[in-house]
Structure formats: C-alpha cells, structure tokens
Amino acid sequence: MLDNFREVQEEYEAEGIEIFDFKIVDNSDVLDLMEGRLGLIISLNEECVRPKGNDESYVYKIKIVHKEHDRLVDEKLHRRTEFGVKHFAGPVKYDSTKFVERNTDKLPDGLMYCAAKSTNPLIREEFERLITVHEESQSAKGRKKKHRTVLEKFRVQLKNLMATMEGTSTRYIRCIKPNETMTPKMTDHYHTMRQLECAGLVTAIAISRESFPNRLGYNAIKERFECLMTDHDLKNMNGMDKKDTVNYMLANLLPSMADVHGGTNLSLPFACGKTRVYFRTGALEHLETMRLDYYTKHTVVIQRWIRKIQAQARFLRMKDAAIQMQTFARCRIELQRYRTQQGAVLSLQCWCRGIKATEAVKELRTIRAVTLIQARYRARTNKRGLARFKRAARLIQHAVRNRKKKTVMAAKLAVVVEEARMDKQLTTLRDKVSACSMSGRSVDESTLLEIESYVNVIVCTLASV
C-alpha cells in the first residue's frame, strides 16, 4: 500500500497541489525496528548462530537494545519469551518460543545421507547435490560459509519480490475471514472490522476522503461540462486561458459543495494542477449528475421532436395508405356496379335477341311448314307419276320377259327333245354294243359311225353351252 501512497504523493507534488500528511501511513520506524542494524531479524539470526542460543536470551537482548524504541512494547506482565510491537495497524504481542529452533532450518546430516540412498532417482539426485554443496562449504579454506536461516531466505525472497513489484502495476486482493469459527452464513462485524483495520483499508479510506480520488484533464473537463454553462458565463470566459476557464466553470458549477476556510484549496471540492484537475469525493459525481440531467432534459426535447417527425411521417404514410385503400374500395365498388350494369344490359340484350330470335323462329317455322307442304305436294304428284311409270315399266318388262321366256322355253324344249332323242339313241347303241359283246361278235361299221356321230353331237352341244 505504501507504493500507492508514494505514487499519489509524487503525483500531487508534481502537479503543485497541497497534500495531506502522509505520516499516518509511514511505518519506517517499524521497519527500522524489524530490519535495522540491530533489529529483531538480525538479532534472531545472531542468536541462531551463537552457541547455546535460546529464545529467552533473544527476547532479553532485543528489550535491552531497543528499550528506548517507541514501537517495542515491554510490559511487566510479559513472560521471558514474550514481547510486543506497535505495527501500522496496531500493537501485536509475540511469543518467541521455538523461534531460534525454527529459524535455524537445518537438516540433520544422517537424514540427508539416508535420503541420498533413496530408490527414487529424483530424490536421490537432489539430496546428493545438497550433500556435495554441504561438504564443499565444510571443506572450504578460511572462514566457513555461514548457514542461511529462514529469515535470511525470507529477506532475499522478499527483496526479489519487491524488486519485481516495483516494475509492475500492483493490485491487491484482501481476504477477510467472516468469523473465528468459520461458520457459514454468519459474519462477526467486530472481527471483520478488526481485519480491515489491520490490513490498512480503514486508513486508506480515510486518506481517500482527504485526497482527490478523481481526476480529469482540462480539455476533457471543458468538453464534458461546458454545456452546463449559461450564455452569460460563456461570454465571461472569452479571453481566459485553459486553466482559468476550467477554474471559473467549476467554481460556478460546484458552489454548493465548496467549504472555504482561510481561502485554501483543500476546502474546495476540486484542485487545479498543472495538467489536470483533481476532484474530492462526490464532486465529479455531482458534475456527472448535472450533465446527465442536462442531457436528459434536452434528450426529452429531441425525442419529442423526433417523435413528432415520426408521427407526421406515420400520419402521411397512413393518409397515403387510406387514400390508396379508398381508391381500391371505390374502384371495386365501381367495378361491381359496372359488372351489375353490364349484367343487366346483357340480360336486356339477351331478352331482346330472344324475342327477335323467337319471331325469326316462328317465321322460319312458317316457311318450313309451307316448304314441307309444297315438298309433300310435289312429292305426292311426282310419286303418282312415278307409280304410273313403274306400272308401265313393269308391264313392259313383263311383256319383254314373257317374250324372252317363250324363246328360251322353246330353245330349252328343243334341247330337252334333243336330249331325249340322244338318250334314246344312246340306249339303242348301248343295247347293240351289249348284244355284240354277249354274242361275241364285233361291232359293225354302221354302229361305230352312229357312236361317232353321237359323240360329235355331244361335243357340239357342250361347246354351245
């Protein structure tokens, strides 16, 4: 915590700002008691090195050497191994029992040699290295190497840690124990506050109240809070330099938080440095609240105008949409009316055309009837003439056919007579041939001639057919 205080102190001094008394956090006398030339740590190390050193002689020695020191507490009720130290956070009583023994931190030689014979290669190699270092220190010429105690190791480690921390930005985490019994969901407020005091947080809070925890540059302040000034104040700030302008602005914006006593800047809620302005607790929050209220007020106005513009645009869009809807509705109504009228006109046209068509049909029917009568009359007249012609044709055909039949019948009758005659002749010839064959005589020449003539007649008949 001291590095933070020193950093703040250096910053305030560089900016030319009056600072509070840092003596309340200065614990150099405690560090001198602990790590001085004959401090508690060096005395304990010497007691560990001294033959037959013990805890009681250690306490007796530090009480004799530092009996005039303000930080060492020596009460009559203390035992021979007890002493107290007034630390930064408060007095602490120590019992030095086994201090010397624990600070020696020396392993027995037998234990080292026993561990060096371990079957584990890692343990064996490490302890062999320790034995080698120990033997080299024992066999070194001149004065023997001094054994390092726990406190010496701690000092070296702490020195390295501080060197590392100086080159970094430190952050601290405080762990607070809520109660002594570690009972869950229970907080001992006295015990908690005591831990906070011992950790220095209460002092840090008190210093923060006395200091300026918030800071801003001149340009940032002018850009952020110039909007809070009135037109009259802006006219008065014309011609001022940057520092005077910011000082004038803050003096007018923070009059209620100023508590002037003797005209010092420490009583003001702000302090102007060389490059930036420092604010006490609550001052910057008050300015930010005023700025937020200003922006909120004007934001409402801007929102009102924007909503008005949006409402107008919405109204115009709705108006156009309503006109379009009306147009569509009227168009639909007119279309329906037109279609109704069109349907009525078509109905009238159909009725008129139907009447005309009916009249035309009646006329056509009349014409058709007349035509049919004429056609039937003409057909009947023609039919009668046709019938007479048919009867005349039939009579002519009958007469012609009868004549043809008579000629054919005569020819056929002649053929039949000729066939009968031929059959008879054939029968006679057959009988002759049979008689000749039965008597064993040959057919005479006259019979053969008759047969030949009969065959010729048959051939000619077939050819004529």
Phi, psi and omega in degrees: 000331183295326180295326176293317179296320179294321178297317178295318180298315179297321180295315180297318180295322178292327179276351180076037180251138177293133185246165178280176182279117181274005181293338182290343178247007181273115179242034180294328179292326177293319178295324177295321177295323184279318188237017179290187184299321176238039183288183185293323182290314181295321179297321179293319177298319178294325179291329178288325181281328184293138177299139180058032175289142181218174186289321182294317179294327177296313180294319180297320182294314183290330178288329177286315184291320186248034181292337179268357183283137183287335185273343180272131182255123179231102180253156181289336181278355178292144171283177184293337181258010183249145174204166182229156179225132176273096181280179179299319182276343182150171181288143179228133179261135182244148173244114187276015179300127181066018175298313184294318181296316183284334180283338182295313175052054181241127178281139175297144181298320180299322179293320180296315180293326178292317179292332180291344179263015181293152177281344177284121184295326181294311179296317182298315182293322180293315180289328174297322177295318179297320179296320179298314179297319180296316180293322177297321178292328179285328183266003181293147181283157179077214183287139180291150179291132184288138180284133181276128181271177180296319181293323178295318176298319180296320179296319179296315179296319179294321178297317177296321179295317179295322177295322177292319182292329180295333179266009181230171174265113187275146173226136185249139176240120181261125177259119184249129177272121187291329180205164183288326185273359180057038178279131182290150176060036177215134182235126174267105188295322180295316180296320179295314179296326178296320177294321178295321177295316180294328178282351178085008182289325178296316177296321179297322178294318178298319178293323179296325178292324181279341183260196181242093185288338183247147181210148178213152177285163182297316181296320179295318179295317181295320180290324186278322190245005178292336179293342182276350182277150178278171179296324178296317179294323178295324176294320179294332182279351179295130180093348178280152174282178187297315183293315180294324179297313181293320178298318178295318180297311183292325178296327179276333182272337183239047179287331183286339182264355181282138178225082188277128175225105178077009176075019180270152181289341182294335180274350179275155179284000180210163177217130182268118176267196182284322184240347181208172180247136181252139184241143174283174183298125177095341184291310181295324177296323177295317178296318179295325177294317177299318180295320179295318178297320179298312180293325178296316179299311182285334175295323178297320178296314180297318178297322179297316178294318179296318178295325177297313179298317179295321179294318177298314178298320178294320179296316179296320177296318179294322178297312178299319179295320178296318178298316178297319178296318177298318178300313179297318181295313179297320177300318180293318179297313179297322178296317177296318178298318179298316180295324177295312178298319178299319178295319178295315178300316179298323178296315178298315179299319179296320181295313179298314179297327178295317178299312179298318180295323178297314178299317179298320180295317178300316179297318179295321178297318178299313179298320180294318179298315178300316180298319180296318180299313179298316182297317181293319179297313180296320179296320180294317179299314179294325181294319179296315178299320179298320181297317179297316179298320180297316181295322179293320180294321181295319180296317179296314179299321182295318180294317180294318181295322179296319178298315179297320181296320180297318179294317181293320181295323178294318179294318180293322180295320177297320178295319182294319180295318180295320179295322179295316177299318180295318178299318179295315179299319179296322181293320180296316180296321179297321182292319178300313181297322180293320180293321179293320181290330180282325180276349179082014178264158178277156182285135182284169188290325179294323179293319179298321179295322177296317180297319181295318179294321179299318180294320180296321179297317180297320180294317179294324178296316179296323180293324180290327178292000000 
